[in-house]
Every structure is written in C-alpha cells, then in structure tokens.
Amino acid sequence: MPKVAILLASQLDGTAKATTFISELELEDPGEYQSMFKMDKDNFNLILNVVAPSISKQDTVLRQCISPREWLQVSLHYLARG
C-alpha cells in the first residue's frame, strides 16, 4: 500500500497509525523520511513552527481535529509526489 494511502486511511479510521508510522520512519530511516517529504526533520520542524498557528484547529464534541503536524505531513507528501 502506498505511504500516502496509509496516512489517509489512518486519518479516516481515527487511529494514530500515521503518526506512529512517521515517528518510526523519522527515527529508523532518515533517508526514507527525507525522500517522503523532500526535506529533513529539522527543516520540517522549522516549517511546522511557522505554519502551526495558522493551521491549528480545536477539537469538538463530535471529533478530534487533525494536528498541525499531521496536516503538514500529508500536505508535503502530496506536494512531493505531485
């Protein structure tokens, strides 16, 4: 299954699979992480710190919001893959 499908599927079923997958990838295989997002984790965190206030949402009674980190990960992966 393509990695973007894993990211999107995990968001749909409400689990933390994407976050776990990306965290493991970041620690275990920095080369694949860089290939996936076209940047290293330091640059990713720099961008996240800049855009997080603009893309943060609040949880509601009906659902948990998607974190700024997850939004940025999915967006960058989409942009990196075209």
mmCIF file of the N, C-alpha and C atoms, coordinates in Angstrom:
data_MODEL
# 
_entry.id   MODEL 
# 
loop_
_atom_site.group_PDB 
_atom_site.id 
_atom_site.type_symbol 
_atom_site.label_atom_id 
_atom_site.label_alt_id 
_atom_site.label_comp_id 
_atom_site.label_asym_id 
_atom_site.label_entity_id 
_atom_site.label_seq_id 
_atom_site.pdbx_PDB_ins_code 
_atom_site.Cartn_x 
_atom_site.Cartn_y 
_atom_site.Cartn_z 
_atom_site.occupancy 
_atom_site.B_iso_or_equiv 
_atom_site.pdbx_formal_charge 
_atom_site.auth_seq_id 
_atom_site.auth_comp_id 
_atom_site.auth_asym_id 
_atom_site.auth_atom_id 
_atom_site.pdbx_PDB_model_num 
ATOM 1   N N  . MET A 1 1  ? 0.848   -1.177 0.000  1.00 0.00 ? 1  MET A N  1 
ATOM 2   C CA . MET A 1 1  ? 0.000   0.000  0.000  1.00 0.00 ? 1  MET A CA 1 
ATOM 3   C C  . MET A 1 1  ? 0.893   1.240  0.000  1.00 0.00 ? 1  MET A C  1 
ATOM 4   N N  . PRO A 1 2  ? 0.612   2.224  -0.868 1.00 0.00 ? 2  PRO A N  1 
ATOM 5   C CA . PRO A 1 2  ? 1.416   3.443  -0.892 1.00 0.00 ? 2  PRO A CA 1 
ATOM 6   C C  . PRO A 1 2  ? 1.344   4.171  0.449  1.00 0.00 ? 2  PRO A C  1 
ATOM 7   N N  . LYS A 1 3  ? 2.427   4.877  0.765  1.00 0.00 ? 3  LYS A N  1 
ATOM 8   C CA . LYS A 1 3  ? 2.505   5.552  2.056  1.00 0.00 ? 3  LYS A CA 1 
ATOM 9   C C  . LYS A 1 3  ? 1.417   6.594  2.234  1.00 0.00 ? 3  LYS A C  1 
ATOM 10  N N  . VAL A 1 4  ? 1.074   7.329  1.167  1.00 0.00 ? 4  VAL A N  1 
ATOM 11  C CA . VAL A 1 4  ? 0.024   8.340  1.304  1.00 0.00 ? 4  VAL A CA 1 
ATOM 12  C C  . VAL A 1 4  ? -1.308  7.678  1.625  1.00 0.00 ? 4  VAL A C  1 
ATOM 13  N N  . ALA A 1 5  ? -1.546  6.484  1.086  1.00 0.00 ? 5  ALA A N  1 
ATOM 14  C CA . ALA A 1 5  ? -2.770  5.756  1.406  1.00 0.00 ? 5  ALA A CA 1 
ATOM 15  C C  . ALA A 1 5  ? -2.792  5.370  2.875  1.00 0.00 ? 5  ALA A C  1 
ATOM 16  N N  . ILE A 1 6  ? -1.640  5.013  3.416  1.00 0.00 ? 6  ILE A N  1 
ATOM 17  C CA . ILE A 1 6  ? -1.555  4.685  4.839  1.00 0.00 ? 6  ILE A CA 1 
ATOM 18  C C  . ILE A 1 6  ? -1.889  5.916  5.664  1.00 0.00 ? 6  ILE A C  1 
ATOM 19  N N  . LEU A 1 7  ? -1.338  7.062  5.275  1.00 0.00 ? 7  LEU A N  1 
ATOM 20  C CA . LEU A 1 7  ? -1.611  8.296  6.003  1.00 0.00 ? 7  LEU A CA 1 
ATOM 21  C C  . LEU A 1 7  ? -3.092  8.635  5.981  1.00 0.00 ? 7  LEU A C  1 
ATOM 22  N N  . LEU A 1 8  ? -3.699  8.593  4.802  1.00 0.00 ? 8  LEU A N  1 
ATOM 23  C CA . LEU A 1 8  ? -5.097  8.962  4.687  1.00 0.00 ? 8  LEU A CA 1 
ATOM 24  C C  . LEU A 1 8  ? -6.014  7.948  5.339  1.00 0.00 ? 8  LEU A C  1 
ATOM 25  N N  . ALA A 1 9  ? -5.737  6.665  5.180  1.00 0.00 ? 9  ALA A N  1 
ATOM 26  C CA . ALA A 1 9  ? -6.575  5.636  5.784  1.00 0.00 ? 9  ALA A CA 1 
ATOM 27  C C  . ALA A 1 9  ? -6.546  5.732  7.296  1.00 0.00 ? 9  ALA A C  1 
ATOM 28  N N  . SER A 1 10 ? -5.393  6.018  7.856  1.00 0.00 ? 10 SER A N  1 
ATOM 29  C CA . SER A 1 10 ? -5.306  6.092  9.303  1.00 0.00 ? 10 SER A CA 1 
ATOM 30  C C  . SER A 1 10 ? -6.072  7.302  9.821  1.00 0.00 ? 10 SER A C  1 
ATOM 31  N N  . GLN A 1 11 ? -6.155  8.360  9.052  1.00 0.00 ? 11 GLN A N  1 
ATOM 32  C CA . GLN A 1 11 ? -6.951  9.510  9.478  1.00 0.00 ? 11 GLN A CA 1 
ATOM 33  C C  . GLN A 1 11 ? -8.440  9.170  9.443  1.00 0.00 ? 11 GLN A C  1 
ATOM 34  N N  . LEU A 1 12 ? -8.851  8.386  8.474  1.00 0.00 ? 12 LEU A N  1 
ATOM 35  C CA . LEU A 1 12 ? -10.262 8.055  8.349  1.00 0.00 ? 12 LEU A CA 1 
ATOM 36  C C  . LEU A 1 12 ? -10.758 7.161  9.480  1.00 0.00 ? 12 LEU A C  1 
ATOM 37  N N  . ASP A 1 13 ? -9.922  6.231  9.931  1.00 0.00 ? 13 ASP A N  1 
ATOM 38  C CA . ASP A 1 13 ? -10.415 5.339  10.975 1.00 0.00 ? 13 ASP A CA 1 
ATOM 39  C C  . ASP A 1 13 ? -10.125 5.869  12.380 1.00 0.00 ? 13 ASP A C  1 
ATOM 40  N N  . GLY A 1 14 ? -9.564  7.072  12.489 1.00 0.00 ? 14 GLY A N  1 
ATOM 41  C CA . GLY A 1 14 ? -9.407  7.733  13.769 1.00 0.00 ? 14 GLY A CA 1 
ATOM 42  C C  . GLY A 1 14 ? -8.292  7.206  14.648 1.00 0.00 ? 14 GLY A C  1 
ATOM 43  N N  . THR A 1 15 ? -7.366  6.447  14.103 1.00 0.00 ? 15 THR A N  1 
ATOM 44  C CA . THR A 1 15 ? -6.274  5.924  14.914 1.00 0.00 ? 15 THR A CA 1 
ATOM 45  C C  . THR A 1 15 ? -5.026  6.764  14.714 1.00 0.00 ? 15 THR A C  1 
ATOM 46  N N  . ALA A 1 16 ? -4.022  6.446  15.446 1.00 0.00 ? 16 ALA A N  1 
ATOM 47  C CA . ALA A 1 16 ? -2.762  7.191  15.366 1.00 0.00 ? 16 ALA A CA 1 
ATOM 48  C C  . ALA A 1 16 ? -1.735  6.451  14.524 1.00 0.00 ? 16 ALA A C  1 
ATOM 49  N N  . LYS A 1 17 ? -2.183  5.655  13.558 1.00 0.00 ? 17 LYS A N  1 
ATOM 50  C CA . LYS A 1 17 ? -1.266  4.881  12.732 1.00 0.00 ? 17 LYS A CA 1 
ATOM 51  C C  . LYS A 1 17 ? -0.298  5.764  11.962 1.00 0.00 ? 17 LYS A C  1 
ATOM 52  N N  . ALA A 1 18 ? -0.790  6.849  11.379 1.00 0.00 ? 18 ALA A N  1 
ATOM 53  C CA . ALA A 1 18 ? 0.074   7.725  10.585 1.00 0.00 ? 18 ALA A CA 1 
ATOM 54  C C  . ALA A 1 18 ? 1.147   8.355  11.446 1.00 0.00 ? 18 ALA A C  1 
ATOM 55  N N  . THR A 1 19 ? 0.746   8.844  12.595 1.00 0.00 ? 19 THR A N  1 
ATOM 56  C CA . THR A 1 19 ? 1.708   9.472  13.497 1.00 0.00 ? 19 THR A CA 1 
ATOM 57  C C  . THR A 1 19 ? 2.767   8.477  13.927 1.00 0.00 ? 19 THR A C  1 
ATOM 58  N N  . THR A 1 20 ? 2.357   7.265  14.254 1.00 0.00 ? 20 THR A N  1 
ATOM 59  C CA . THR A 1 20 ? 3.298   6.229  14.656 1.00 0.00 ? 20 THR A CA 1 
ATOM 60  C C  . THR A 1 20 ? 4.220   5.865  13.505 1.00 0.00 ? 20 THR A C  1 
ATOM 61  N N  . PHE A 1 21 ? 3.672   5.705  12.326 1.00 0.00 ? 21 PHE A N  1 
ATOM 62  C CA . PHE A 1 21 ? 4.454   5.348  11.150 1.00 0.00 ? 21 PHE A CA 1 
ATOM 63  C C  . PHE A 1 21 ? 5.512   6.409  10.852 1.00 0.00 ? 21 PHE A C  1 
ATOM 64  N N  . ILE A 1 22 ? 5.114   7.659  10.851 1.00 0.00 ? 22 ILE A N  1 
ATOM 65  C CA . ILE A 1 22 ? 6.037   8.749  10.540 1.00 0.00 ? 22 ILE A CA 1 
ATOM 66  C C  . ILE A 1 22 ? 7.082   8.889  11.642 1.00 0.00 ? 22 ILE A C  1 
ATOM 67  N N  . SER A 1 23 ? 6.693   8.736  12.894 1.00 0.00 ? 23 SER A N  1 
ATOM 68  C CA . SER A 1 23 ? 7.648   8.823  14.003 1.00 0.00 ? 23 SER A CA 1 
ATOM 69  C C  . SER A 1 23 ? 8.697   7.724  13.901 1.00 0.00 ? 23 SER A C  1 
ATOM 70  N N  . GLU A 1 24 ? 8.258   6.514  13.588 1.00 0.00 ? 24 GLU A N  1 
ATOM 71  C CA . GLU A 1 24 ? 9.204   5.409  13.422 1.00 0.00 ? 24 GLU A CA 1 
ATOM 72  C C  . GLU A 1 24 ? 10.122  5.649  12.232 1.00 0.00 ? 24 GLU A C  1 
ATOM 73  N N  . LEU A 1 25 ? 9.557   6.147  11.159 1.00 0.00 ? 25 LEU A N  1 
ATOM 74  C CA . LEU A 1 25 ? 10.345  6.427  9.962  1.00 0.00 ? 25 LEU A CA 1 
ATOM 75  C C  . LEU A 1 25 ? 11.388  7.503  10.249 1.00 0.00 ? 25 LEU A C  1 
ATOM 76  N N  . GLU A 1 26 ? 10.999  8.514  10.979 1.00 0.00 ? 26 GLU A N  1 
ATOM 77  C CA . GLU A 1 26 ? 11.904  9.614  11.320 1.00 0.00 ? 26 GLU A CA 1 
ATOM 78  C C  . GLU A 1 26 ? 13.107  9.116  12.125 1.00 0.00 ? 26 GLU A C  1 
ATOM 79  N N  . LEU A 1 27 ? 12.860  8.178  13.044 1.00 0.00 ? 27 LEU A N  1 
ATOM 80  C CA . LEU A 1 27 ? 13.928  7.663  13.896 1.00 0.00 ? 27 LEU A CA 1 
ATOM 81  C C  . LEU A 1 27 ? 14.751  6.570  13.225 1.00 0.00 ? 27 LEU A C  1 
ATOM 82  N N  . GLU A 1 28 ? 14.096  5.662  12.517 1.00 0.00 ? 28 GLU A N  1 
ATOM 83  C CA . GLU A 1 28 ? 14.765  4.477  11.994 1.00 0.00 ? 28 GLU A CA 1 
ATOM 84  C C  . GLU A 1 28 ? 15.369  4.651  10.601 1.00 0.00 ? 28 GLU A C  1 
ATOM 85  N N  . ASP A 1 29 ? 14.766  5.497  9.776  1.00 0.00 ? 29 ASP A N  1 
ATOM 86  C CA . ASP A 1 29 ? 15.241  5.632  8.399  1.00 0.00 ? 29 ASP A CA 1 
ATOM 87  C C  . ASP A 1 29 ? 15.142  7.080  7.928  1.00 0.00 ? 29 ASP A C  1 
ATOM 88  N N  . PRO A 1 30 ? 16.072  7.931  8.374  1.00 0.00 ? 30 PRO A N  1 
ATOM 89  C CA . PRO A 1 30 ? 16.026  9.342  7.983  1.00 0.00 ? 30 PRO A CA 1 
ATOM 90  C C  . PRO A 1 30 ? 16.071  9.558  6.467  1.00 0.00 ? 30 PRO A C  1 
ATOM 91  N N  . GLY A 1 31 ? 16.714  8.664  5.741  1.00 0.00 ? 31 GLY A N  1 
ATOM 92  C CA . GLY A 1 31 ? 16.771  8.782  4.285  1.00 0.00 ? 31 GLY A CA 1 
ATOM 93  C C  . GLY A 1 31 ? 15.402  8.638  3.656  1.00 0.00 ? 31 GLY A C  1 
ATOM 94  N N  . GLU A 1 32 ? 14.627  7.671  4.114  1.00 0.00 ? 32 GLU A N  1 
ATOM 95  C CA . GLU A 1 32 ? 13.262  7.485  3.607  1.00 0.00 ? 32 GLU A CA 1 
ATOM 96  C C  . GLU A 1 32 ? 12.359  8.642  4.027  1.00 0.00 ? 32 GLU A C  1 
ATOM 97  N N  . TYR A 1 33 ? 12.560  9.129  5.245  1.00 0.00 ? 33 TYR A N  1 
ATOM 98  C CA . TYR A 1 33 ? 11.808  10.292 5.724  1.00 0.00 ? 33 TYR A CA 1 
ATOM 99  C C  . TYR A 1 33 ? 12.066  11.483 4.806  1.00 0.00 ? 33 TYR A C  1 
ATOM 100 N N  . GLN A 1 34 ? 13.337  11.701 4.477  1.00 0.00 ? 34 GLN A N  1 
ATOM 101 C CA . GLN A 1 34 ? 13.688  12.815 3.597  1.00 0.00 ? 34 GLN A CA 1 
ATOM 102 C C  . GLN A 1 34 ? 13.117  12.598 2.198  1.00 0.00 ? 34 GLN A C  1 
ATOM 103 N N  . SER A 1 35 ? 13.119  11.378 1.735  1.00 0.00 ? 35 SER A N  1 
ATOM 104 C CA . SER A 1 35 ? 12.545  11.066 0.431  1.00 0.00 ? 35 SER A CA 1 
ATOM 105 C C  . SER A 1 35 ? 11.033  11.297 0.416  1.00 0.00 ? 35 SER A C  1 
ATOM 106 N N  . MET A 1 36 ? 10.395  10.982 1.514  1.00 0.00 ? 36 MET A N  1 
ATOM 107 C CA . MET A 1 36 ? 8.943   11.108 1.606  1.00 0.00 ? 36 MET A CA 1 
ATOM 108 C C  . MET A 1 36 ? 8.488   12.566 1.610  1.00 0.00 ? 36 MET A C  1 
ATOM 109 N N  . PHE A 1 37 ? 9.222   13.422 2.314  1.00 0.00 ? 37 PHE A N  1 
ATOM 110 C CA . PHE A 1 37 ? 8.824   14.823 2.454  1.00 0.00 ? 37 PHE A CA 1 
ATOM 111 C C  . PHE A 1 37 ? 9.723   15.797 1.699  1.00 0.00 ? 37 PHE A C  1 
ATOM 112 N N  . LYS A 1 38 ? 10.779  15.288 1.065  1.00 0.00 ? 38 LYS A N  1 
ATOM 113 C CA . LYS A 1 38 ? 11.742  16.098 0.324  1.00 0.00 ? 38 LYS A CA 1 
ATOM 114 C C  . LYS A 1 38 ? 12.446  17.124 1.211  1.00 0.00 ? 38 LYS A C  1 
ATOM 115 N N  . MET A 1 39 ? 12.585  16.812 2.491  1.00 0.00 ? 39 MET A N  1 
ATOM 116 C CA . MET A 1 39 ? 13.334  17.647 3.428  1.00 0.00 ? 39 MET A CA 1 
ATOM 117 C C  . MET A 1 39 ? 13.659  16.836 4.667  1.00 0.00 ? 39 MET A C  1 
ATOM 118 N N  . ASP A 1 40 ? 14.656  17.285 5.410  1.00 0.00 ? 40 ASP A N  1 
ATOM 119 C CA . ASP A 1 40 ? 14.998  16.585 6.643  1.00 0.00 ? 40 ASP A CA 1 
ATOM 120 C C  . ASP A 1 40 ? 14.084  17.048 7.781  1.00 0.00 ? 40 ASP A C  1 
ATOM 121 N N  . LYS A 1 41 ? 14.181  16.362 8.905  1.00 0.00 ? 41 LYS A N  1 
ATOM 122 C CA . LYS A 1 41 ? 13.256  16.644 10.010 1.00 0.00 ? 41 LYS A CA 1 
ATOM 123 C C  . LYS A 1 41 ? 13.473  18.019 10.609 1.00 0.00 ? 41 LYS A C  1 
ATOM 124 N N  . ASP A 1 42 ? 14.695  18.554 10.554 1.00 0.00 ? 42 ASP A N  1 
ATOM 125 C CA . ASP A 1 42 ? 14.945  19.892 11.082 1.00 0.00 ? 42 ASP A CA 1 
ATOM 126 C C  . ASP A 1 42 ? 14.203  20.957 10.276 1.00 0.00 ? 42 ASP A C  1 
ATOM 127 N N  . ASN A 1 43 ? 14.256  20.849 8.953  1.00 0.00 ? 43 ASN A N  1 
ATOM 128 C CA . ASN A 1 43 ? 13.516  21.787 8.099  1.00 0.00 ? 43 ASN A CA 1 
ATOM 129 C C  . ASN A 1 43 ? 12.011  21.607 8.262  1.00 0.00 ? 43 ASN A C  1 
ATOM 130 N N  . PHE A 1 44 ? 11.567  20.360 8.392  1.00 0.00 ? 44 PHE A N  1 
ATOM 131 C CA . PHE A 1 44 ? 10.143  20.105 8.618  1.00 0.00 ? 44 PHE A CA 1 
ATOM 132 C C  . PHE A 1 44 ? 9.679   20.804 9.897  1.00 0.00 ? 44 PHE A C  1 
ATOM 133 N N  . ASN A 1 45 ? 10.448  20.646 10.968 1.00 0.00 ? 45 ASN A N  1 
ATOM 134 C CA . ASN A 1 45 ? 10.071  21.265 12.244 1.00 0.00 ? 45 ASN A CA 1 
ATOM 135 C C  . ASN A 1 45 ? 10.105  22.785 12.165 1.00 0.00 ? 45 ASN A C  1 
ATOM 136 N N  . LEU A 1 46 ? 11.023  23.338 11.398 1.00 0.00 ? 46 LEU A N  1 
ATOM 137 C CA . LEU A 1 46 ? 11.084  24.778 11.204 1.00 0.00 ? 46 LEU A CA 1 
ATOM 138 C C  . LEU A 1 46 ? 9.813   25.277 10.509 1.00 0.00 ? 46 LEU A C  1 
ATOM 139 N N  . ILE A 1 47 ? 9.427   24.616 9.446  1.00 0.00 ? 47 ILE A N  1 
ATOM 140 C CA . ILE A 1 47 ? 8.200   24.991 8.733  1.00 0.00 ? 47 ILE A CA 1 
ATOM 141 C C  . ILE A 1 47 ? 6.978   24.807 9.634  1.00 0.00 ? 47 ILE A C  1 
ATOM 142 N N  . LEU A 1 48 ? 6.959   23.713 10.376 1.00 0.00 ? 48 LEU A N  1 
ATOM 143 C CA . LEU A 1 48 ? 5.839   23.452 11.279 1.00 0.00 ? 48 LEU A CA 1 
ATOM 144 C C  . LEU A 1 48 ? 5.695   24.573 12.299 1.00 0.00 ? 48 LEU A C  1 
ATOM 145 N N  . ASN A 1 49 ? 6.787   25.037 12.864 1.00 0.00 ? 49 ASN A N  1 
ATOM 146 C CA . ASN A 1 49 ? 6.716   26.128 13.837 1.00 0.00 ? 49 ASN A CA 1 
ATOM 147 C C  . ASN A 1 49 ? 6.168   27.413 13.228 1.00 0.00 ? 49 ASN A C  1 
ATOM 148 N N  . VAL A 1 50 ? 6.420   27.622 11.953 1.00 0.00 ? 50 VAL A N  1 
ATOM 149 C CA . VAL A 1 50 ? 5.933   28.832 11.279 1.00 0.00 ? 50 VAL A CA 1 
ATOM 150 C C  . VAL A 1 50 ? 4.441   28.725 10.958 1.00 0.00 ? 50 VAL A C  1 
ATOM 151 N N  . VAL A 1 51 ? 4.002   27.575 10.440 1.00 0.00 ? 51 VAL A N  1 
ATOM 152 C CA . VAL A 1 51 ? 2.614   27.460 9.966  1.00 0.00 ? 51 VAL A CA 1 
ATOM 153 C C  . VAL A 1 51 ? 1.626   26.932 11.004 1.00 0.00 ? 51 VAL A C  1 
ATOM 154 N N  . ALA A 1 52 ? 2.109   26.321 12.070 1.00 0.00 ? 52 ALA A N  1 
ATOM 155 C CA . ALA A 1 52 ? 1.209   25.707 13.057 1.00 0.00 ? 52 ALA A CA 1 
ATOM 156 C C  . ALA A 1 52 ? 0.151   26.660 13.599 1.00 0.00 ? 52 ALA A C  1 
ATOM 157 N N  . PRO A 1 53 ? 0.490   27.893 13.964 1.00 0.00 ? 53 PRO A N  1 
ATOM 158 C CA . PRO A 1 53 ? -0.566  28.776 14.473 1.00 0.00 ? 53 PRO A CA 1 
ATOM 159 C C  . PRO A 1 53 ? -1.668  29.056 13.450 1.00 0.00 ? 53 PRO A C  1 
ATOM 160 N N  . SER A 1 54 ? -1.324  29.035 12.181 1.00 0.00 ? 54 SER A N  1 
ATOM 161 C CA . SER A 1 54 ? -2.304  29.319 11.129 1.00 0.00 ? 54 SER A CA 1 
ATOM 162 C C  . SER A 1 54 ? -3.204  28.130 10.803 1.00 0.00 ? 54 SER A C  1 
ATOM 163 N N  . ILE A 1 55 ? -2.720  26.913 11.031 1.00 0.00 ? 55 ILE A N  1 
ATOM 164 C CA . ILE A 1 55 ? -3.497  25.734 10.635 1.00 0.00 ? 55 ILE A CA 1 
ATOM 165 C C  . ILE A 1 55 ? -4.050  24.952 11.820 1.00 0.00 ? 55 ILE A C  1 
ATOM 166 N N  . SER A 1 56 ? -3.870  25.463 13.025 1.00 0.00 ? 56 SER A N  1 
ATOM 167 C CA . SER A 1 56 ? -4.381  24.768 14.217 1.00 0.00 ? 56 SER A CA 1 
ATOM 168 C C  . SER A 1 56 ? -5.897  24.889 14.287 1.00 0.00 ? 56 SER A C  1 
ATOM 169 N N  . LYS A 1 57 ? -6.532  23.835 14.691 1.00 0.00 ? 57 LYS A N  1 
ATOM 170 C CA . LYS A 1 57 ? -7.978  23.791 14.877 1.00 0.00 ? 57 LYS A CA 1 
ATOM 171 C C  . LYS A 1 57 ? -8.276  23.332 16.299 1.00 0.00 ? 57 LYS A C  1 
ATOM 172 N N  . GLN A 1 58 ? -9.536  23.427 16.696 1.00 0.00 ? 58 GLN A N  1 
ATOM 173 C CA . GLN A 1 58 ? -9.935  22.972 18.018 1.00 0.00 ? 58 GLN A CA 1 
ATOM 174 C C  . GLN A 1 58 ? -10.747 21.692 17.909 1.00 0.00 ? 58 GLN A C  1 
ATOM 175 N N  . ASP A 1 59 ? -10.580 20.813 18.902 1.00 0.00 ? 59 ASP A N  1 
ATOM 176 C CA . ASP A 1 59 ? -11.396 19.608 18.978 1.00 0.00 ? 59 ASP A CA 1 
ATOM 177 C C  . ASP A 1 59 ? -12.834 20.002 19.269 1.00 0.00 ? 59 ASP A C  1 
ATOM 178 N N  . THR A 1 60 ? -13.761 19.182 18.791 1.00 0.00 ? 60 THR A N  1 
ATOM 179 C CA . THR A 1 60 ? -15.173 19.393 19.101 1.00 0.00 ? 60 THR A CA 1 
ATOM 180 C C  . THR A 1 60 ? -15.692 18.179 19.857 1.00 0.00 ? 60 THR A C  1 
ATOM 181 N N  . VAL A 1 61 ? -16.931 18.256 20.254 1.00 0.00 ? 61 VAL A N  1 
ATOM 182 C CA . VAL A 1 61 ? -17.559 17.138 20.949 1.00 0.00 ? 61 VAL A CA 1 
ATOM 183 C C  . VAL A 1 61 ? -17.667 15.930 20.023 1.00 0.00 ? 61 VAL A C  1 
ATOM 184 N N  . LEU A 1 62 ? -17.825 16.171 18.740 1.00 0.00 ? 62 LEU A N  1 
ATOM 185 C CA . LEU A 1 62 ? -18.047 15.101 17.774 1.00 0.00 ? 62 LEU A CA 1 
ATOM 186 C C  . LEU A 1 62 ? -16.773 14.457 17.235 1.00 0.00 ? 62 LEU A C  1 
ATOM 187 N N  . ARG A 1 63 ? -15.668 15.209 17.232 1.00 0.00 ? 63 ARG A N  1 
ATOM 188 C CA . ARG A 1 63 ? -14.456 14.654 16.638 1.00 0.00 ? 63 ARG A CA 1 
ATOM 189 C C  . ARG A 1 63 ? -13.220 15.360 17.162 1.00 0.00 ? 63 ARG A C  1 
ATOM 190 N N  . GLN A 1 64 ? -12.094 14.648 17.035 1.00 0.00 ? 64 GLN A N  1 
ATOM 191 C CA . GLN A 1 64 ? -10.808 15.264 17.316 1.00 0.00 ? 64 GLN A CA 1 
ATOM 192 C C  . GLN A 1 64 ? -10.283 15.886 16.031 1.00 0.00 ? 64 GLN A C  1 
ATOM 193 N N  . CYS A 1 65 ? -9.659  17.023 16.154 1.00 0.00 ? 65 CYS A N  1 
ATOM 194 C CA . CYS A 1 65 ? -9.116  17.660 14.953 1.00 0.00 ? 65 CYS A CA 1 
ATOM 195 C C  . CYS A 1 65 ? -7.801  16.987 14.553 1.00 0.00 ? 65 CYS A C  1 
ATOM 196 N N  . ILE A 1 66 ? -7.423  17.211 13.331 1.00 0.00 ? 66 ILE A N  1 
ATOM 197 C CA . ILE A 1 66 ? -6.148  16.712 12.837 1.00 0.00 ? 66 ILE A CA 1 
ATOM 198 C C  . ILE A 1 66 ? -5.082  17.705 13.278 1.00 0.00 ? 66 ILE A C  1 
ATOM 199 N N  . SER A 1 67 ? -4.008  17.214 13.839 1.00 0.00 ? 67 SER A N  1 
ATOM 200 C CA . SER A 1 67 ? -2.959  18.085 14.371 1.00 0.00 ? 67 SER A CA 1 
ATOM 201 C C  . SER A 1 67 ? -2.253  18.831 13.234 1.00 0.00 ? 67 SER A C  1 
ATOM 202 N N  . PRO A 1 68 ? -1.673  19.994 13.543 1.00 0.00 ? 68 PRO A N  1 
ATOM 203 C CA . PRO A 1 68 ? -0.904  20.709 12.520 1.00 0.00 ? 68 PRO A CA 1 
ATOM 204 C C  . PRO A 1 68 ? 0.227   19.859 11.940 1.00 0.00 ? 68 PRO A C  1 
ATOM 205 N N  . ARG A 1 69 ? 0.850   19.033 12.765 1.00 0.00 ? 69 ARG A N  1 
ATOM 206 C CA . ARG A 1 69 ? 1.926   18.147 12.293 1.00 0.00 ? 69 ARG A CA 1 
ATOM 207 C C  . ARG A 1 69 ? 1.386   17.193 11.224 1.00 0.00 ? 69 ARG A C  1 
ATOM 208 N N  . GLU A 1 70 ? 0.230   16.586 11.481 1.00 0.00 ? 70 GLU A N  1 
ATOM 209 C CA . GLU A 1 70 ? -0.344  15.643 10.517 1.00 0.00 ? 70 GLU A CA 1 
ATOM 210 C C  . GLU A 1 70 ? -0.791  16.356 9.244  1.00 0.00 ? 70 GLU A C  1 
ATOM 211 N N  . TRP A 1 71 ? -1.385  17.551 9.372  1.00 0.00 ? 71 TRP A N  1 
ATOM 212 C CA . TRP A 1 71 ? -1.777  18.320 8.187  1.00 0.00 ? 71 TRP A CA 1 
ATOM 213 C C  . TRP A 1 71 ? -0.564  18.596 7.312  1.00 0.00 ? 71 TRP A C  1 
ATOM 214 N N  . LEU A 1 72 ? 0.516   19.054 7.955  1.00 0.00 ? 72 LEU A N  1 
ATOM 215 C CA . LEU A 1 72 ? 1.715   19.390 7.201  1.00 0.00 ? 72 LEU A CA 1 
ATOM 216 C C  . LEU A 1 72 ? 2.339   18.151 6.569  1.00 0.00 ? 72 LEU A C  1 
ATOM 217 N N  . GLN A 1 73 ? 2.347   17.042 7.291  1.00 0.00 ? 73 GLN A N  1 
ATOM 218 C CA . GLN A 1 73 ? 2.908   15.806 6.738  1.00 0.00 ? 73 GLN A CA 1 
ATOM 219 C C  . GLN A 1 73 ? 2.144   15.363 5.494  1.00 0.00 ? 73 GLN A C  1 
ATOM 220 N N  . VAL A 1 74 ? 0.841   15.353 5.559  1.00 0.00 ? 74 VAL A N  1 
ATOM 221 C CA . VAL A 1 74 ? 0.037   14.921 4.411  1.00 0.00 ? 74 VAL A CA 1 
ATOM 222 C C  . VAL A 1 74 ? 0.206   15.910 3.257  1.00 0.00 ? 74 VAL A C  1 
ATOM 223 N N  . SER A 1 75 ? 0.200   17.189 3.562  1.00 0.00 ? 75 SER A N  1 
ATOM 224 C CA . SER A 1 75 ? 0.340   18.207 2.512  1.00 0.00 ? 75 SER A CA 1 
ATOM 225 C C  . SER A 1 75 ? 1.690   18.128 1.817  1.00 0.00 ? 75 SER A C  1 
ATOM 226 N N  . LEU A 1 76 ? 2.764   18.018 2.596  1.00 0.00 ? 76 LEU A N  1 
ATOM 227 C CA . LEU A 1 76 ? 4.089   17.938 1.996  1.00 0.00 ? 76 LEU A CA 1 
ATOM 228 C C  . LEU A 1 76 ? 4.278   16.655 1.204  1.00 0.00 ? 76 LEU A C  1 
ATOM 229 N N  . HIS A 1 77 ? 3.730   15.563 1.712  1.00 0.00 ? 77 HIS A N  1 
ATOM 230 C CA . HIS A 1 77 ? 3.844   14.312 0.970  1.00 0.00 ? 77 HIS A CA 1 
ATOM 231 C C  . HIS A 1 77 ? 3.113   14.412 -0.366 1.00 0.00 ? 77 HIS A C  1 
ATOM 232 N N  . TYR A 1 78 ? 1.933   14.998 -0.359 1.00 0.00 ? 78 TYR A N  1 
ATOM 233 C CA . TYR A 1 78 ? 1.167   15.188 -1.578 1.00 0.00 ? 78 TYR A CA 1 
ATOM 234 C C  . TYR A 1 78 ? 1.937   16.068 -2.570 1.00 0.00 ? 78 TYR A C  1 
ATOM 235 N N  . LEU A 1 79 ? 2.483   17.176 -2.059 1.00 0.00 ? 79 LEU A N  1 
ATOM 236 C CA . LEU A 1 79 ? 3.228   18.080 -2.932 1.00 0.00 ? 79 LEU A CA 1 
ATOM 237 C C  . LEU A 1 79 ? 4.515   17.453 -3.456 1.00 0.00 ? 79 LEU A C  1 
ATOM 238 N N  . ALA A 1 80 ? 5.162   16.648 -2.619 1.00 0.00 ? 80 ALA A N  1 
ATOM 239 C CA . ALA A 1 80 ? 6.405   15.992 -3.024 1.00 0.00 ? 80 ALA A CA 1 
ATOM 240 C C  . ALA A 1 80 ? 6.170   14.943 -4.103 1.00 0.00 ? 80 ALA A C  1 
ATOM 241 N N  . ARG A 1 81 ? 5.017   14.309 -4.078 1.00 0.00 ? 81 ARG A N  1 
ATOM 242 C CA . ARG A 1 81 ? 4.713   13.238 -5.029 1.00 0.00 ? 81 ARG A CA 1 
ATOM 243 C C  . ARG A 1 81 ? 3.954   13.729 -6.255 1.00 0.00 ? 81 ARG A C  1 
ATOM 244 N N  . GLY A 1 82 ? 3.424   14.946 -6.199 1.00 0.00 ? 82 GLY A N  1 
ATOM 245 C CA . GLY A 1 82 ? 2.734   15.524 -7.350 1.00 0.00 ? 82 GLY A CA 1 
ATOM 246 C C  . GLY A 1 82 ? 1.396   15.050 -7.498 1.00 0.00 ? 82 GLY A C  1 
# 
